[in-house]
């Protein structure tokens, strides 16, 4: 009969599972303390692993930070782009509202993501800038189809507008409000009406602005 395994130290988690644990912990620690203030000890403790394991998996703190930033950028792109590129049946305003809501939802689901990307920018890694550019390509193609329903050809203004969408959303989700924050739906509606209504007003009252962007 095979011998039963007696009590003792728990089995070591597979390396890939450990990497996932470390990256998740690192995102939290880097978001809270920044790359300068974070330590491998803090990350290991957060992940429930030893410092030696973290070093074996990722080398030093600098390499771990770069891997964390890359992982966070891919997470943000995959999540936001997937939500924004679908729903071909939605009209322009409904589509814009949905995508603003998706940005707010991503921040709520992954509160450490934007702080890590912003910390990367401060450290000289243009991760946030790169993410905006990648998302702009996806959203520009999708929004152009919807503007066409209004007879509007925004040209390069479309890329500028998508970049503005993300910048405004980032600013609002990170804003410290005096007192209680406004209802999230109100903020999303504000962004939707401001951007869609603003372009429609340009088209009807100052079309030369859009012409100069082509």
C-alpha positions as CSV (number, residue, x, y, z in Angstrom):
1,X,0.0,0.0,0.0
2,X,1.3,3.5,-0.8
3,X,2.3,5.5,2.2
4,X,0.1,8.4,3.1
5,X,1.8,11.8,3.2
6,X,2.2,12.9,6.8
7,X,1.9,16.4,8.2
8,X,4.6,18.8,7.4
9,X,5.3,21.9,5.2
10,X,2.6,22.6,2.5
11,X,3.5,21.8,-1.0
12,X,5.2,24.6,-2.9
13,X,2.9,26.4,-5.3
14,X,3.9,26.1,-9.0
15,X,6.2,28.8,-10.3
16,X,3.5,30.3,-12.6
17,X,1.1,30.6,-9.7
18,X,3.8,32.2,-7.6
19,X,4.5,34.7,-10.4
20,X,0.8,35.7,-10.5
21,X,0.9,36.2,-6.7
22,X,4.0,38.3,-6.8
23,X,2.8,40.5,-9.7
24,X,-0.5,41.1,-7.9
25,X,1.2,41.9,-4.7
26,X,3.8,44.1,-6.4
27,X,1.0,46.2,-8.1
28,X,-0.5,46.9,-4.7
29,X,2.8,47.8,-3.0
30,X,4.2,49.9,-5.9
31,X,0.8,51.7,-6.1
32,X,0.9,52.5,-2.4
33,X,4.6,53.2,-1.8
34,X,6.1,54.0,-5.3
35,X,9.1,52.4,-6.8
36,X,11.5,54.1,-4.4
37,X,9.5,53.3,-1.2
38,X,8.5,49.7,-2.0
39,X,10.7,46.8,-0.8
40,X,11.0,43.2,-1.8
41,X,10.2,42.3,1.8
42,X,6.8,44.1,1.6
43,X,6.0,42.5,-1.7
44,X,6.9,39.0,-0.5
45,X,4.8,39.5,2.7
46,X,1.9,40.7,0.6
47,X,2.2,37.7,-1.7
48,X,2.6,35.2,1.2
49,X,6.0,34.1,-0.1
50,X,9.6,34.4,0.9
51,X,12.0,37.2,-0.2
52,X,14.2,34.5,-1.7
53,X,11.3,33.2,-3.9
54,X,10.6,36.7,-5.2
55,X,14.3,37.2,-6.1
56,X,14.4,33.8,-7.8
57,X,11.4,34.6,-9.9
58,X,12.1,38.3,-10.8
59,X,15.6,39.2,-9.9
60,X,15.9,42.6,-8.3
61,X,13.3,45.3,-7.5
62,X,13.9,47.2,-10.7
63,X,13.2,44.2,-12.9
64,X,10.1,43.3,-10.8
65,X,8.8,46.9,-11.3
66,X,9.3,46.8,-15.1
67,X,7.5,43.4,-15.2
68,X,4.7,44.8,-13.0
69,X,4.2,47.8,-15.2
70,X,4.2,45.6,-18.4
71,X,1.7,43.3,-16.8
72,X,-0.5,46.2,-15.7
73,X,-0.4,47.8,-19.1
74,X,-1.5,44.6,-20.8
75,X,-4.3,44.1,-18.3
76,X,-5.6,47.6,-18.9
77,X,-5.4,47.3,-22.6
78,X,-7.0,43.9,-22.9
79,X,-9.9,44.9,-20.5
80,X,-10.7,48.3,-21.8
81,X,-10.1,47.6,-25.5
82,X,-12.3,44.5,-25.4
83,X,-15.2,46.5,-23.8
84,X,-14.8,49.4,-26.2
85,X,-14.4,47.6,-29.5
86,X,-17.7,45.7,-29.5
87,X,-21.4,46.6,-29.5
88,X,-21.7,47.6,-33.1
89,X,-25.4,48.1,-32.7
90,X,-25.1,50.9,-30.2
91,X,-25.6,54.5,-31.3
92,X,-22.9,57.1,-30.7
93,X,-24.1,58.5,-27.4
94,X,-24.9,55.0,-26.0
95,X,-21.5,53.7,-27.1
96,X,-19.7,56.7,-25.6
97,X,-21.6,56.3,-22.3
98,X,-20.8,52.6,-22.2
99,X,-17.1,53.2,-22.7
100,X,-16.8,55.9,-20.1
101,X,-18.6,53.5,-17.8
102,X,-16.1,50.8,-18.7
103,X,-13.2,53.1,-17.7
104,X,-14.7,53.8,-14.4
105,X,-15.4,50.1,-13.9
106,X,-11.8,49.2,-14.7
107,X,-10.6,51.6,-12.0
108,X,-13.0,50.2,-9.5
109,X,-12.0,46.6,-10.3
110,X,-8.3,47.3,-10.4
111,X,-7.6,50.4,-8.1
112,X,-3.9,49.9,-8.2
113,X,-3.5,49.9,-12.0
114,X,-3.5,53.6,-12.8
115,X,-1.3,54.5,-9.9
116,X,1.3,51.9,-11.1
117,X,1.2,53.3,-14.7
118,X,1.5,56.9,-13.4
119,X,4.4,55.9,-11.2
120,X,6.0,54.3,-14.3
121,X,5.7,57.6,-16.1
122,X,7.4,59.4,-13.3
123,X,10.2,56.9,-13.4
124,X,10.8,57.4,-17.1
125,X,8.8,54.5,-18.5
126,X,6.0,56.0,-20.7
127,X,3.6,53.2,-20.0
128,X,0.5,55.4,-19.6
129,X,1.3,57.3,-22.8
130,X,1.8,54.1,-24.6
131,X,-1.5,52.7,-23.3
132,X,-3.4,55.8,-24.4
133,X,-2.0,55.5,-27.9
134,X,-2.8,51.8,-28.2
135,X,-6.4,52.4,-27.0
136,X,-6.8,55.4,-29.2
137,X,-6.2,53.2,-32.3
138,X,-9.0,50.8,-31.2
139,X,-11.5,53.5,-30.2
140,X,-10.8,55.8,-33.1
141,X,-11.8,53.1,-35.6
142,X,-15.0,52.3,-33.6
143,X,-16.0,55.9,-33.1
144,X,-15.4,56.9,-36.8
145,X,-18.1,54.5,-37.8
146,X,-20.6,56.1,-35.5
147,X,-19.7,59.7,-36.5
148,X,-20.4,58.7,-40.1
149,X,-24.1,58.1,-39.1
150,X,-24.3,61.9,-38.5
151,X,-22.5,62.7,-41.8
152,X,-19.4,63.8,-39.8
153,X,-15.9,63.0,-41.0
154,X,-13.7,64.1,-38.0
155,X,-10.4,63.2,-39.6
156,X,-7.5,63.4,-37.2
157,X,-9.8,65.1,-34.7
158,X,-11.0,61.6,-33.8
159,X,-7.6,60.6,-32.5
160,X,-7.3,63.8,-30.5
161,X,-10.8,63.3,-29.1
162,X,-10.2,59.8,-28.0
163,X,-7.0,60.9,-26.2
164,X,-9.0,63.6,-24.5
165,X,-11.7,61.1,-23.4
166,X,-9.1,59.0,-21.6
167,X,-7.4,62.0,-20.0
168,X,-10.7,63.4,-18.7
169,X,-11.8,60.0,-17.3
170,X,-8.4,59.5,-15.6
171,X,-8.7,63.0,-14.1
172,X,-12.2,62.4,-12.7
173,X,-11.5,59.0,-11.3
174,X,-8.5,60.3,-9.4
175,X,-10.1,63.6,-8.3
176,X,-10.4,64.3,-4.6
177,X,-13.8,65.8,-4.0
178,X,-14.6,68.1,-1.1
179,X,-17.2,66.0,0.8
180,X,-18.9,63.1,-0.8
181,X,-18.1,62.4,-4.5
182,X,-20.9,62.9,-7.0
183,X,-22.8,59.9,-8.2
184,X,-20.8,57.9,-10.7
185,X,-23.6,57.8,-13.3
186,X,-23.8,61.6,-13.2
187,X,-20.1,61.9,-14.0
188,X,-20.4,59.5,-16.8
189,X,-23.3,61.3,-18.2
190,X,-21.4,64.6,-17.9
191,X,-18.5,63.2,-19.9
192,X,-20.8,61.8,-22.5
193,X,-22.8,64.9,-23.1
194,X,-19.8,67.2,-23.0
195,X,-17.8,65.2,-25.6
196,X,-20.6,64.1,-28.0
197,X,-22.5,67.4,-27.7
198,X,-19.3,69.4,-28.1
199,X,-18.4,67.8,-31.4
200,X,-21.9,68.1,-32.7
201,X,-21.9,71.8,-31.8
202,X,-18.6,72.2,-33.6
203,X,-20.0,70.5,-36.7
204,X,-23.0,72.8,-36.8
205,X,-21.5,76.1,-35.6
206,X,-17.8,75.9,-36.3
207,X,-17.1,73.2,-39.0
208,X,-13.9,74.9,-40.0
209,X,-12.3,73.6,-36.7
210,X,-12.9,70.0,-37.8
211,X,-11.7,70.9,-41.4
212,X,-8.4,72.1,-40.0
213,X,-7.9,68.8,-38.2
214,X,-8.2,66.7,-41.4
